[in-house]
């Protein structure tokens, strides 16, 4: 309900709305409501297309959904985006995940 309120109170602030949709998406994903989560990620990325955190969170969701190819695509994109960028810990986790994926392809 806090995220709903944040979205409704900020109709002209795409950043607040985008971040709020990202948070709501992650909450839905944690509840395994993946269809709702993916819709929220789409809304978030429409409002904040360079938000690395949204791509990172959607990648985690795809992993939980057992869709590794989509997860890897979003992890790669998360490394490229920079508004805001991933923090160093998340960047390291993504790079390690991508290295593991490369080893499995060989």
N, CA, C and O atoms as CSV, one atom per row, in Angstrom:
chain,resi,resn,atom,element,x,y,z
A,1,UNK,N,N,0.823,-1.199,0.000
A,1,UNK,CA,C,0.000,0.000,0.000
A,1,UNK,C,C,0.870,1.266,0.000
A,1,UNK,O,O,0.479,2.293,-0.555
A,2,UNK,N,N,2.058,1.183,0.630
A,2,UNK,CA,C,2.955,2.354,0.619
A,2,UNK,C,C,3.422,2.663,-0.804
A,2,UNK,O,O,3.529,3.828,-1.188
A,3,UNK,N,N,3.697,1.624,-1.575
A,3,UNK,CA,C,4.134,1.850,-2.953
A,3,UNK,C,C,2.989,2.392,-3.803
A,3,UNK,O,O,3.202,3.251,-4.658
A,4,UNK,N,N,1.786,1.897,-3.572
A,4,UNK,CA,C,0.619,2.449,-4.272
A,4,UNK,C,C,0.473,3.938,-3.973
A,4,UNK,O,O,0.216,4.743,-4.869
A,5,UNK,N,N,0.639,4.287,-2.712
A,5,UNK,CA,C,0.516,5.691,-2.303
A,5,UNK,C,C,1.622,6.533,-2.936
A,5,UNK,O,O,1.373,7.650,-3.389
A,6,UNK,N,N,2.827,6.005,-2.966
A,6,UNK,CA,C,3.940,6.722,-3.577
A,6,UNK,C,C,3.665,7.012,-5.044
A,6,UNK,O,O,3.938,8.108,-5.533
A,7,UNK,N,N,3.125,6.026,-5.738
A,7,UNK,CA,C,2.811,6.193,-7.163
A,7,UNK,C,C,1.700,7.222,-7.347
A,7,UNK,O,O,1.794,8.091,-8.214
A,8,UNK,N,N,0.651,7.127,-6.538
A,8,UNK,CA,C,-0.483,8.042,-6.716
A,8,UNK,C,C,-0.151,9.473,-6.292
A,8,UNK,O,O,-0.728,10.421,-6.824
A,9,UNK,N,N,0.764,9.641,-5.350
A,9,UNK,CA,C,1.116,10.986,-4.898
A,9,UNK,C,C,2.154,11.669,-5.792
A,9,UNK,O,O,2.451,12.850,-5.609
A,10,UNK,N,N,2.701,10.935,-6.749
A,10,UNK,CA,C,3.756,11.480,-7.610
A,10,UNK,C,C,3.409,11.340,-9.087
A,10,UNK,O,O,4.195,10.778,-9.850
A,11,UNK,N,N,2.237,11.842,-9.508
A,11,UNK,CA,C,1.837,11.623,-10.902
A,11,UNK,C,C,2.761,12.272,-11.931
A,11,UNK,O,O,2.820,11.827,-13.077
A,12,UNK,N,N,3.485,13.325,-11.527
A,12,UNK,CA,C,4.347,14.032,-12.467
A,12,UNK,C,C,5.826,13.771,-12.236
A,12,UNK,O,O,6.671,14.465,-12.801
A,13,UNK,N,N,6.148,12.785,-11.418
A,13,UNK,CA,C,7.550,12.478,-11.124
A,13,UNK,C,C,7.865,11.064,-11.602
A,13,UNK,O,O,7.645,10.099,-10.870
A,14,UNK,N,N,8.379,10.936,-12.826
A,14,UNK,CA,C,8.620,9.600,-13.363
A,14,UNK,C,C,9.647,8.791,-12.570
A,14,UNK,O,O,9.584,7.562,-12.545
A,15,UNK,N,N,10.575,9.464,-11.934
A,15,UNK,CA,C,11.592,8.735,-11.173
A,15,UNK,C,C,10.969,8.080,-9.942
A,15,UNK,O,O,11.181,6.892,-9.698
A,16,UNK,N,N,10.216,8.831,-9.184
A,16,UNK,CA,C,9.567,8.253,-8.005
A,16,UNK,C,C,8.629,7.130,-8.421
A,16,UNK,O,O,8.626,6.062,-7.809
A,17,UNK,N,N,7.838,7.365,-9.455
A,17,UNK,CA,C,6.911,6.335,-9.920
A,17,UNK,C,C,7.663,5.117,-10.439
A,17,UNK,O,O,7.282,3.983,-10.147
A,18,UNK,N,N,8.726,5.338,-11.205
A,18,UNK,CA,C,9.500,4.220,-11.743
A,18,UNK,C,C,10.129,3.373,-10.651
A,18,UNK,O,O,10.090,2.144,-10.701
A,19,UNK,N,N,10.705,4.038,-9.671
A,19,UNK,CA,C,11.324,3.305,-8.561
A,19,UNK,C,C,10.270,2.571,-7.740
A,19,UNK,O,O,10.513,1.466,-7.254
A,20,UNK,N,N,9.104,3.186,-7.586
A,20,UNK,CA,C,8.032,2.546,-6.830
A,20,UNK,C,C,7.511,1.308,-7.555
A,20,UNK,O,O,7.233,0.287,-6.927
A,21,UNK,N,N,7.378,1.400,-8.874
A,21,UNK,CA,C,6.958,0.222,-9.647
A,21,UNK,C,C,8.009,-0.881,-9.546
A,21,UNK,O,O,7.663,-2.060,-9.471
A,22,UNK,N,N,9.281,-0.511,-9.543
A,22,UNK,CA,C,10.343,-1.501,-9.394
A,22,UNK,C,C,10.226,-2.201,-8.035
A,22,UNK,O,O,10.351,-3.423,-7.950
A,23,UNK,N,N,9.990,-1.434,-6.992
A,23,UNK,CA,C,9.827,-2.027,-5.665
A,23,UNK,C,C,8.618,-2.939,-5.588
A,23,UNK,O,O,8.676,-4.018,-5.000
A,24,UNK,N,N,7.527,-2.498,-6.185
A,24,UNK,CA,C,6.316,-3.326,-6.182
A,24,UNK,C,C,6.544,-4.607,-6.992
A,24,UNK,O,O,6.060,-5.677,-6.622
A,25,UNK,N,N,7.278,-4.490,-8.090
A,25,UNK,CA,C,7.586,-5.669,-8.907
A,25,UNK,C,C,8.390,-6.684,-8.110
A,25,UNK,O,O,8.106,-7.881,-8.147
A,26,UNK,N,N,9.378,-6.208,-7.400
A,26,UNK,CA,C,10.202,-7.114,-6.601
A,26,UNK,C,C,9.378,-7.780,-5.498
A,26,UNK,O,O,9.573,-8.956,-5.190
A,27,UNK,N,N,8.467,-7.027,-4.915
A,27,UNK,CA,C,7.583,-7.602,-3.896
A,27,UNK,C,C,6.711,-8.701,-4.505
A,27,UNK,O,O,6.579,-9.778,-3.923
A,28,UNK,N,N,6.118,-8.438,-5.664
A,28,UNK,CA,C,5.309,-9.462,-6.329
A,28,UNK,C,C,6.154,-10.693,-6.662
A,28,UNK,O,O,5.706,-11.825,-6.485
A,29,UNK,N,N,7.361,-10.468,-7.137
A,29,UNK,CA,C,8.234,-11.596,-7.483
A,29,UNK,C,C,8.536,-12.443,-6.245
A,29,UNK,O,O,8.555,-13.672,-6.312
A,30,UNK,N,N,8.770,-11.774,-5.124
A,30,UNK,CA,C,9.029,-12.503,-3.888
A,30,UNK,C,C,7.844,-13.335,-3.442
A,30,UNK,O,O,8.000,-14.336,-2.743
A,31,UNK,N,N,6.660,-12.913,-3.851
A,31,UNK,CA,C,5.436,-13.665,-3.545
A,31,UNK,C,C,5.105,-14.683,-4.636
A,31,UNK,O,O,4.073,-15.353,-4.583
A,32,UNK,N,N,5.990,-14.788,-5.617
A,32,UNK,CA,C,5.821,-15.693,-6.770
A,32,UNK,C,C,4.629,-15.324,-7.641
A,32,UNK,O,O,4.045,-16.181,-8.303
A,33,UNK,N,N,4.280,-14.069,-7.636
A,33,UNK,CA,C,3.242,-13.555,-8.527
A,33,UNK,C,C,3.955,-12.934,-9.725
A,33,UNK,O,O,3.985,-11.716,-9.899
A,34,UNK,N,N,4.527,-13.813,-10.542
A,34,UNK,CA,C,5.445,-13.382,-11.591
A,34,UNK,C,C,4.780,-12.563,-12.688
A,34,UNK,O,O,5.389,-11.629,-13.210
A,35,UNK,N,N,3.564,-12.887,-13.041
A,35,UNK,CA,C,2.880,-12.133,-14.091
A,35,UNK,C,C,2.714,-10.662,-13.662
A,35,UNK,O,O,2.971,-9.746,-14.443
A,36,UNK,N,N,2.284,-10.459,-12.418
A,36,UNK,CA,C,2.149,-9.098,-11.899
A,36,UNK,C,C,3.515,-8.419,-11.816
A,36,UNK,O,O,3.653,-7.238,-12.133
A,37,UNK,N,N,4.516,-9.177,-11.389
A,37,UNK,CA,C,5.867,-8.614,-11.265
A,37,UNK,C,C,6.372,-8.112,-12.606
A,37,UNK,O,O,6.897,-7.003,-12.696
A,38,UNK,N,N,6.219,-8.911,-13.639
A,38,UNK,CA,C,6.730,-8.519,-14.955
A,38,UNK,C,C,6.010,-7.280,-15.486
A,38,UNK,O,O,6.631,-6.440,-16.137
A,39,UNK,N,N,4.717,-7.159,-15.220
A,39,UNK,CA,C,3.994,-5.948,-15.631
A,39,UNK,C,C,4.547,-4.719,-14.912
A,39,UNK,O,O,4.697,-3.655,-15.512
A,40,UNK,N,N,4.847,-4.875,-13.625
A,40,UNK,CA,C,5.397,-3.757,-12.856
A,40,UNK,C,C,6.801,-3.382,-13.343
A,40,UNK,O,O,7.133,-2.199,-13.418
A,41,UNK,N,N,7.622,-4.379,-13.673
A,41,UNK,CA,C,8.943,-4.076,-14.223
A,41,UNK,C,C,8.808,-3.304,-15.535
A,41,UNK,O,O,9.560,-2.362,-15.783
A,42,UNK,N,N,7.852,-3.700,-16.371
A,42,UNK,CA,C,7.644,-2.986,-17.633
A,42,UNK,C,C,7.304,-1.520,-17.366
A,42,UNK,O,O,7.856,-0.625,-18.007
A,43,UNK,N,N,6.402,-1.280,-16.426
A,43,UNK,CA,C,6.038,0.102,-16.090
A,43,UNK,C,C,7.253,0.870,-15.573
A,43,UNK,O,O,7.488,2.022,-15.939
A,44,UNK,N,N,8.015,0.200,-14.712
A,44,UNK,CA,C,9.205,0.844,-14.150
A,44,UNK,C,C,10.184,1.237,-15.249
A,44,UNK,O,O,10.698,2.356,-15.260
A,45,UNK,N,N,10.439,0.318,-16.169
A,45,UNK,CA,C,11.423,0.574,-17.221
A,45,UNK,C,C,10.916,1.562,-18.268
A,45,UNK,O,O,11.716,2.235,-18.918
A,46,UNK,N,N,9.614,1.655,-18.437
A,46,UNK,CA,C,9.065,2.699,-19.314
A,46,UNK,C,C,9.371,4.077,-18.735
A,46,UNK,O,O,9.689,5.011,-19.471
A,47,UNK,N,N,9.275,4.195,-17.420
A,47,UNK,CA,C,9.491,5.479,-16.749
A,47,UNK,C,C,10.966,5.788,-16.527
A,47,UNK,O,O,11.377,6.947,-16.585
A,48,UNK,N,N,11.763,4.751,-16.272
A,48,UNK,CA,C,13.198,4.910,-15.974
A,48,UNK,C,C,13.994,3.874,-16.759
A,48,UNK,O,O,14.470,2.899,-16.178
A,49,UNK,N,N,14.148,4.065,-18.058
A,49,UNK,CA,C,14.763,3.043,-18.902
A,49,UNK,C,C,16.248,2.782,-18.634
A,49,UNK,O,O,16.781,1.774,-19.099
A,50,UNK,N,N,16.916,3.652,-17.907
A,50,UNK,CA,C,18.341,3.454,-17.626
A,50,UNK,C,C,18.617,2.980,-16.208
A,50,UNK,O,O,19.761,3.010,-15.754
A,51,UNK,N,N,17.578,2.542,-15.506
A,51,UNK,CA,C,17.719,2.096,-14.124
A,51,UNK,C,C,18.280,0.667,-14.087
A,51,UNK,O,O,17.563,-0.298,-14.352
A,52,UNK,N,N,19.550,0.552,-13.759
A,52,UNK,CA,C,20.200,-0.759,-13.709
A,52,UNK,C,C,19.559,-1.675,-12.679
A,52,UNK,O,O,19.514,-2.891,-12.868
A,53,UNK,N,N,19.065,-1.097,-11.591
A,53,UNK,CA,C,18.467,-1.905,-10.516
A,53,UNK,C,C,17.206,-2.621,-10.994
A,53,UNK,O,O,16.950,-3.753,-10.585
A,54,UNK,N,N,16.424,-1.983,-11.844
A,54,UNK,CA,C,15.208,-2.620,-12.357
A,54,UNK,C,C,15.576,-3.821,-13.229
A,54,UNK,O,O,14.937,-4.870,-13.151
A,55,UNK,N,N,16.606,-3.660,-14.059
A,55,UNK,CA,C,17.043,-4.794,-14.877
A,55,UNK,C,C,17.606,-5.914,-14.004
A,55,UNK,O,O,17.360,-7.091,-14.264
A,56,UNK,N,N,18.351,-5.550,-12.984
A,56,UNK,CA,C,18.910,-6.540,-12.053
A,56,UNK,C,C,17.784,-7.308,-11.358
A,56,UNK,O,O,17.811,-8.536,-11.292
A,57,UNK,N,N,16.807,-6.585,-10.849
A,57,UNK,CA,C,15.697,-7.231,-10.145
A,57,UNK,C,C,14.865,-8.098,-11.081
A,57,UNK,O,O,14.404,-9.172,-10.695
A,58,UNK,N,N,14.674,-7.632,-12.306
A,58,UNK,CA,C,13.919,-8.451,-13.259
A,58,UNK,C,C,14.721,-9.696,-13.621
A,58,UNK,O,O,14.145,-10.765,-13.820
A,59,UNK,N,N,16.041,-9.569,-13.708
A,59,UNK,CA,C,16.882,-10.737,-13.970
A,59,UNK,C,C,16.735,-11.768,-12.857
A,59,UNK,O,O,16.616,-12.964,-13.124
A,60,UNK,N,N,16.742,-11.305,-11.613
A,60,UNK,CA,C,16.530,-12.230,-10.491
A,60,UNK,C,C,15.182,-12.924,-10.621
A,60,UNK,O,O,15.060,-14.124,-10.373
A,61,UNK,N,N,14.181,-12.161,-11.011
A,61,UNK,CA,C,12.837,-12.731,-11.183
A,61,UNK,C,C,12.842,-13.796,-12.267
A,61,UNK,O,O,12.263,-14.868,-12.088
A,62,UNK,N,N,13.488,-13.511,-13.388
A,62,UNK,CA,C,13.574,-14.522,-14.444
A,62,UNK,C,C,14.318,-15.768,-13.953
A,62,UNK,O,O,13.958,-16.888,-14.315
A,63,UNK,N,N,15.335,-15.578,-13.147
A,63,UNK,CA,C,16.023,-16.737,-12.558
A,63,UNK,C,C,15.049,-17.566,-11.720
A,63,UNK,O,O,15.002,-18.790,-11.839
A,64,UNK,N,N,14.279,-16.892,-10.878
A,64,UNK,CA,C,13.305,-17.600,-10.024
A,64,UNK,C,C,12.255,-18.314,-10.867
A,64,UNK,O,O,11.714,-19.342,-10.461
A,65,UNK,N,N,11.973,-17.756,-12.047
A,65,UNK,CA,C,10.996,-18.358,-12.955
A,65,UNK,C,C,11.616,-19.473,-13.810
A,65,UNK,O,O,10.931,-20.110,-14.611
A,66,UNK,N,N,12.900,-19.690,-13.628
A,66,UNK,CA,C,13.653,-20.687,-14.408
A,66,UNK,C,C,13.673,-20.344,-15.900
A,66,UNK,O,O,13.424,-21.182,-16.768
A,67,UNK,N,N,13.983,-19.064,-16.152
A,67,UNK,CA,C,14.146,-18.566,-17.521
A,67,UNK,C,C,15.544,-17.959,-17.615
A,67,UNK,O,O,15.698,-16.738,-17.652
A,68,UNK,N,N,16.570,-18.829,-17.655
A,68,UNK,CA,C,17.953,-18.336,-17.570
A,68,UNK,C,C,18.382,-17.432,-18.728
A,68,UNK,O,O,19.158,-16.501,-18.512
A,69,UNK,N,N,17.907,-17.675,-19.929
A,69,UNK,CA,C,18.321,-16.835,-21.060
A,69,UNK,C,C,17.851,-15.391,-20.858
A,69,UNK,O,O,18.607,-14.449,-21.095
A,70,UNK,N,N,16.611,-15.224,-20.425
A,70,UNK,CA,C,16.096,-13.873,-20.176
A,70,UNK,C,C,16.825,-13.238,-18.998
A,70,UNK,O,O,17.110,-12.040,-19.008
A,71,UNK,N,N,17.126,-14.047,-17.980
A,71,UNK,CA,C,17.864,-13.526,-16.825
A,71,UNK,C,C,19.229,-13.016,-17.262
A,71,UNK,O,O,19.638,-11.923,-16.869
A,72,UNK,N,N,19.930,-13.787,-18.061
A,72,UNK,CA,C,21.262,-13.379,-18.508
A,72,UNK,C,C,21.210,-12.104,-19.334
A,72,UNK,O,O,22.070,-11.235,-19.194
A,73,UNK,N,N,20.203,-11.989,-20.194
A,73,UNK,CA,C,20.056,-10.756,-20.988
A,73,UNK,C,C,19.888,-9.536,-20.077
A,73,UNK,O,O,20.510,-8.495,-20.289
A,74,UNK,N,N,19.039,-9.685,-19.066
A,74,UNK,CA,C,18.822,-8.549,-18.164
A,74,UNK,C,C,20.034,-8.280,-17.281
A,74,UNK,O,O,20.321,-7.123,-16.973
A,75,UNK,N,N,20.752,-9.321,-16.868
A,75,UNK,CA,C,21.976,-9.088,-16.100
A,75,UNK,C,C,22.976,-8.295,-16.937
A,75,UNK,O,O,23.610,-7.367,-16.434
A,76,UNK,N,N,23.118,-8.655,-18.206
A,76,UNK,CA,C,24.035,-7.923,-19.090
A,76,UNK,C,C,23.599,-6.461,-19.223
A,76,UNK,O,O,24.423,-5.549,-19.147
A,77,UNK,N,N,22.314,-6.255,-19.418
A,77,UNK,CA,C,21.803,-4.894,-19.555
A,77,UNK,C,C,22.021,-4.099,-18.275
A,77,UNK,O,O,22.346,-2.912,-18.324
A,78,UNK,N,N,21.844,-4.749,-17.133
A,78,UNK,CA,C,22.039,-4.067,-15.848
A,78,UNK,C,C,23.450,-3.508,-15.725
A,78,UNK,O,O,23.648,-2.446,-15.135
A,79,UNK,N,N,24.435,-4.219,-16.280
A,79,UNK,CA,C,25.814,-3.726,-16.236
A,79,UNK,C,C,26.013,-2.490,-17.115
A,79,UNK,O,O,26.885,-1.664,-16.845
A,80,UNK,N,N,25.208,-2.368,-18.156
A,80,UNK,CA,C,25.340,-1.259,-19.102
A,80,UNK,C,C,24.622,0.014,-18.635
A,80,UNK,O,O,25.037,1.122,-18.974
A,81,UNK,N,N,23.565,-0.146,-17.871
A,81,UNK,CA,C,22.747,1.000,-17.466
A,81,UNK,C,C,23.397,1.720,-16.287
A,81,UNK,O,O,24.160,1.130,-15.522
A,82,UNK,N,N,23.077,3.011,-16.158
A,82,UNK,CA,C,23.798,3.782,-15.139
A,82,UNK,C,C,23.002,4.911,-14.489
A,82,UNK,O,O,23.583,5.893,-14.029
A,83,UNK,N,N,21.695,4.779,-14.449
A,83,UNK,CA,C,20.931,5.860,-13.837
A,83,UNK,C,C,19.835,5.322,-12.931
A,83,UNK,O,O,18.666,5.357,-13.315
A,84,UNK,N,N,20.158,4.837,-11.768
A,84,UNK,CA,C,21.481,4.721,-11.153
A,84,UNK,C,C,22.151,3.407,-11.546
A,84,UNK,O,O,21.487,2.454,-11.953
A,85,UNK,N,N,23.466,3.372,-11.419
A,85,UNK,CA,C,24.188,2.132,-11.701
A,85,UNK,C,C,24.052,1.150,-10.534
A,85,UNK,O,O,23.625,1.517,-9.439
A,86,UNK,N,N,24.420,-0.084,-10.792
A,86,UNK,CA,C,24.471,-1.068,-9.715
A,86,UNK,C,C,25.591,-0.709,-8.753
A,86,UNK,O,O,26.596,-0.119,-9.149
A,87,UNK,N,N,25.418,-1.063,-7.506
A,87,UNK,CA,C,26.508,-0.856,-6.558
A,87,UNK,C,C,27.594,-1.904,-6.813
A,87,UNK,O,O,27.333,-2.887,-7.506
A,88,UNK,N,N,28.786,-1.726,-6.280
A,88,UNK,CA,C,29.889,-2.655,-6.564
A,88,UNK,C,C,29.581,-4.119,-6.224
A,88,UNK,O,O,29.989,-5.018,-6.960
A,89,UNK,N,N,28.879,-4.364,-5.138
A,89,UNK,CA,C,28.556,-5.743,-4.764
A,89,UNK,C,C,27.660,-6.396,-5.809
A,89,UNK,O,O,27.910,-7.529,-6.220
A,90,UNK,N,N,26.635,-5.700,-6.233
A,90,UNK,CA,C,25.732,-6.256,-7.250
A,90,UNK,C,C,26.461,-6.425,-8.586
A,90,UNK,O,O,26.240,-7.412,-9.287
A,91,UNK,N,N,27.322,-5.477,-8.941
A,91,UNK,CA,C,28.104,-5.609,-10.182
A,91,UNK,C,C,28.950,-6.876,-10.133
A,91,UNK,O,O,29.012,-7.624,-11.108
A,92,UNK,N,N,29.601,-7.116,-8.994
A,92,UNK,CA,C,30.423,-8.315,-8.839
A,92,UNK,C,C,29.578,-9.582,-8.941
A,92,UNK,O,O,29.996,-10.563,-9.556
A,93,UNK,N,N,28.396,-9.560,-8.343
A,93,UNK,CA,C,27.500,-10.728,-8.423
A,93,UNK,C,C,27.072,-11.000,-9.862
A,93,UNK,O,O,27.035,-12.149,-10.302
A,94,UNK,N,N,26.752,-9.942,-10.582
A,94,UNK,CA,C,26.337,-10.107,-11.984
A,94,UNK,C,C,27.488,-10.662,-12.808
A,94,UNK,O,O,27.296,-11.592,-13.592
A,95,UNK,N,N,28.672,-10.109,-12.641
A,95,UNK,CA,C,29.834,-10.590,-13.406
A,95,UNK,C,C,30.117,-12.053,-13.101
A,95,UNK,O,O,30.435,-12.823,-14.007
A,96,UNK,N,N,30.005,-12.445,-11.838
A,96,UNK,CA,C,30.216,-13.854,-11.468
A,96,UNK,C,C,29.155,-14.741,-12.105
A,96,UNK,O,O,29.457,-15.837,-12.579
A,97,UNK,N,N,27.923,-14.270,-12.116
A,97,UNK,CA,C,26.820,-15.041,-12.729
A,97,UNK,C,C,27.054,-15.216,-14.213
A,97,UNK,O,O,26.818,-16.296,-14.755
A,98,UNK,N,N,27.515,-14.170,-14.879
A,98,UNK,CA,C,27.781,-14.246,-16.318
A,98,UNK,C,C,28.960,-15.177,-16.607
A,98,UNK,O,O,28.945,-15.905,-17.599
A,99,UNK,N,N,29.983,-15.157,-15.744
A,99,UNK,CA,C,31.117,-16.074,-15.922
A,99,UNK,C,C,30.655,-17.526,-15.777
A,99,UNK,O,O,31.058,-18.387,-16.559
A,100,UNK,N,N,29.813,-17.796,-14.780
A,100,UNK,CA,C,29.301,-19.163,-14.588
A,100,UNK,C,C,28.498,-19.616,-15.802
A,100,UNK,O,O,28.588,-20.770,-16.222
A,101,UNK,N,N,27.731,-18.719,-16.349
A,101,UNK,CA,C,26.910,-19.058,-17.520
A,101,UNK,C,C,27.794,-19.390,-18.715
A,101,UNK,O,O,27.499,-20.312,-19.475
A,102,UNK,N,N,28.880,-18.636,-18.878
A,102,UNK,CA,C,29.817,-18.897,-19.978
A,102,UNK,C,C,30.430,-20.287,-19.854
A,102,UNK,O,O,30.578,-20.995,-20.850
A,103,UNK,N,N,30.785,-20.673,-18.639
A,103,UNK,CA,C,31.401,-21.995,-18.409
A,103,UNK,C,C,30.442,-23.122,-18.770
A,103,UNK,O,O,30.864,-24.167,-19.264
A,104,UNK,N,N,29.157,-22.909,-18.525
A,104,UNK,CA,C,28.166,-23.947,-18.830
A,104,UNK,C,C,27.892,-24.090,-20.320
A,104,UNK,O,O,27.444,-25.142,-20.778
A,105,UNK,N,N,28.161,-23.028,-21.075
A,105,UNK,CA,C,27.914,-23.054,-22.518
A,105,UNK,C,C,28.998,-23.866,-23.231
A,105,UNK,O,O,28.740,-24.510,-24.248
A,106,UNK,N,N,30.202,-23.824,-22.688
A,106,UNK,CA,C,31.327,-24.486,-23.352
A,106,UNK,C,C,31.172,-25.945,-23.385
A,106,UNK,O,O,32.036,-26.646,-23.911
